[in-house]
């Protein structure tokens, strides 16, 4: 049995920015608010306060407590920033974390059970639910309902969507 991860990666330091220890971070989350000033991130297992941040194209320019020189920032290139797994961001009623979906039972609108979500793969257009060999786009057109109380995802499929998998 795999050991459960106690942290969630949210970004990777890809380069420095300026001479005062700022860094450019490639996002590994769609919740940019996790990088707001005053919040904390884990860097090499150590908690660091975010002093300042700003979005620049598809990256965050970040200033962390204790990193004030370019040399310090350069030494951190390719390091992962994370947050504790139990630390959940505030979510709207119709929002959830990808990790929440893994392990949920998936059934079709006509009641057929497809299995459990093994993973959620990220693609540029949208995420995809992986249920064994079955891939279902995680978009409103296919995902009718996510019921956390019953730990069930109800999906509506289009004709021919499962034929290849079921014929194997």
Secondary structure per residue as TSV (DSSP state, phi and psi in degrees):
chain	resnum	aa	ss	phi	psi
A	1	X	-	360.0	132.5
A	2	X	-	-71.8	144.5
A	3	X	-	-72.7	132.7
A	4	X	-	-71.4	134.4
A	5	X	-	-71.0	136.9
A	6	X	S	-99.3	-4.3
A	7	X	E	-130.5	156.9
A	8	X	E	-116.9	120.6
A	9	X	E	-68.6	136.9
A	10	X	E	-123.3	-12.8
A	11	X	E	-171.4	160.3
A	12	X	E	-127.0	129.0
A	13	X	E	-71.6	121.7
A	14	X	E	-109.2	-24.0
A	15	X	E	-168.9	174.8
A	16	X	E	-90.4	167.5
A	17	X	E	-142.8	113.2
A	18	X	T	76.6	-168.5
A	19	X	T	-106.5	-3.0
A	20	X	T	-104.5	24.9
A	21	X	T	88.8	6.8
A	22	X	E	-73.5	153.9
A	23	X	E	-133.7	149.8
A	24	X	E	-95.2	132.3
A	25	X	E	-119.6	126.4
A	26	X	E	-79.4	127.6
A	27	X	E	-72.1	138.9
A	28	X	S	-121.6	17.6
A	29	X	-	-145.4	154.0
A	30	X	S	-96.9	5.8
A	31	X	-	-101.5	82.2
A	32	X	G	-61.5	-25.3
A	33	X	G	-62.3	-14.4
A	34	X	G	-65.8	-14.9
A	35	X	G	-103.4	12.3
A	36	X	-	-64.2	146.3
A	37	X	T	-57.1	138.5
A	38	X	T	97.4	-19.4
A	39	X	-	-81.9	170.0
A	40	X	E	-118.7	145.3
A	41	X	E	-129.5	159.8
A	42	X	E	-99.4	128.8
A	43	X	E	-128.7	115.1
A	44	X	T	54.3	39.1
A	45	X	T	80.0	-0.9
A	46	X	E	-110.0	135.0
A	47	X	E	-74.8	131.2
A	48	X	E	-130.7	134.5
A	49	X	E	-80.6	137.9
A	50	X	E	-83.5	117.6
A	51	X	E	-85.2	-36.8
A	52	X	E	-158.4	151.7
A	53	X	E	-156.0	153.2
A	54	X	E	-154.7	146.3
A	55	X	E	-81.3	131.5
A	56	X	E	-134.8	106.4
A	57	X	T	59.2	-120.6
A	58	X	T	-106.7	23.0
A	59	X	E	-129.3	165.3
A	60	X	E	-111.4	131.2
A	61	X	E	-90.8	121.6
A	62	X	E	-123.1	139.8
A	63	X	E	-121.2	118.9
A	64	X	E	-109.5	148.7
A	65	X	T	-56.6	132.9
A	66	X	T	87.1	-3.5
A	67	X	-	-118.7	101.6
A	68	X	-	-118.8	-6.9
A	69	X	S	-126.4	151.8
A	70	X	H	-59.5	-36.1
A	71	X	H	-62.7	-38.9
A	72	X	H	-65.4	-42.3
A	73	X	H	-67.6	-39.9
A	74	X	H	-60.2	-36.6
A	75	X	T	-68.1	-14.3
A	76	X	T	-100.8	2.6
A	77	X	T	-56.0	133.7
A	78	X	T	77.6	3.2
A	79	X	-	-74.5	150.0
A	80	X	E	-97.1	135.4
A	81	X	E	-98.1	139.4
A	82	X	E	-142.7	173.1
A	83	X	E	-131.3	155.7
A	84	X	E	-59.7	140.9
A	85	X	T	-59.2	-37.9
A	86	X	T	-71.8	-14.1
A	87	X	-	-80.7	104.3
A	88	X	-	-100.4	135.1
A	89	X	-	-71.8	160.7
A	90	X	-	-71.0	131.2
A	91	X	-	-121.1	148.2
A	92	X	-	-73.2	167.3
A	93	X	T	-58.1	-32.7
A	94	X	T	-96.8	12.8
A	95	X	-	-110.3	153.3
A	96	X	-	-156.1	165.2
A	97	X	-	-91.0	147.0
A	98	X	H	-55.3	-42.1
A	99	X	H	-57.8	-28.1
A	100	X	H	-67.0	-24.8
A	101	X	H	-82.9	-29.0
A	102	X	T	-63.7	128.6
A	103	X	T	95.0	-10.3
A	104	X	-	-74.3	147.5
A	105	X	E	-75.0	140.6
A	106	X	E	-117.7	127.9
A	107	X	E	-133.1	157.2
A	108	X	E	-87.1	167.2
A	109	X	T	-62.8	-22.5
A	110	X	T	-93.3	12.0
A	111	X	S	92.2	0.1
A	112	X	-	-77.5	128.4
A	113	X	E	-84.3	127.6
A	114	X	E	-97.2	-21.7
A	115	X	E	132.2	-158.2
A	116	X	E	-113.9	152.9
A	117	X	-	-70.0	116.9
A	118	X	-	-82.9	-34.9
A	119	X	E	-164.3	167.2
A	120	X	E	-124.9	115.5
A	121	X	E	-93.5	138.0
A	122	X	E	-92.5	131.1
A	123	X	-	-128.4	159.9
A	124	X	S	-57.0	-39.6
A	125	X	S	-77.7	-41.8
A	126	X	-	-171.9	166.3
A	127	X	E	-78.5	159.2
A	128	X	E	-129.9	130.7
A	129	X	E	-79.0	132.8
A	130	X	E	-110.3	116.2
A	131	X	E	-123.3	91.8
A	132	X	T	61.4	-121.7
A	133	X	T	-90.1	-0.4
A	134	X	E	-91.6	132.0
A	135	X	E	-117.9	124.9
A	136	X	E	-127.5	123.5
A	137	X	E	-58.3	133.3
A	138	X	-	-88.4	64.5
A	139	X	S	-128.3	162.4
A	140	X	T	-55.7	-33.2
A	141	X	T	-60.0	-32.3
A	142	X	T	-109.0	-31.6
A	143	X	E	-95.7	107.1
A	144	X	E	-80.3	-42.0
A	145	X	E	-155.2	140.9
A	146	X	E	-116.4	113.1
A	147	X	E	-111.9	100.6
A	148	X	T	-71.5	-28.6
A	149	X	T	-64.2	-40.9
A	150	X	T	-96.2	0.1
A	151	X	T	50.9	47.2
A	152	X	E	-133.1	139.7
A	153	X	E	-112.9	124.7
A	154	X	E	-101.5	126.1
A	155	X	E	-119.0	146.0
A	156	X	-	-110.6	124.0
A	157	X	-	-103.9	156.1
A	158	X	-	-96.7	158.7
A	159	X	T	-56.1	132.3
A	160	X	T	87.1	-4.4
A	161	X	T	-64.3	-36.1
A	162	X	T	-103.6	-6.0
A	163	X	H	-55.4	-45.4
A	164	X	H	-61.3	-44.5
A	165	X	H	-68.3	-43.3
A	166	X	H	-74.8	-22.8
A	167	X	H	-80.4	-15.0
A	168	X	-	-70.7	360.0
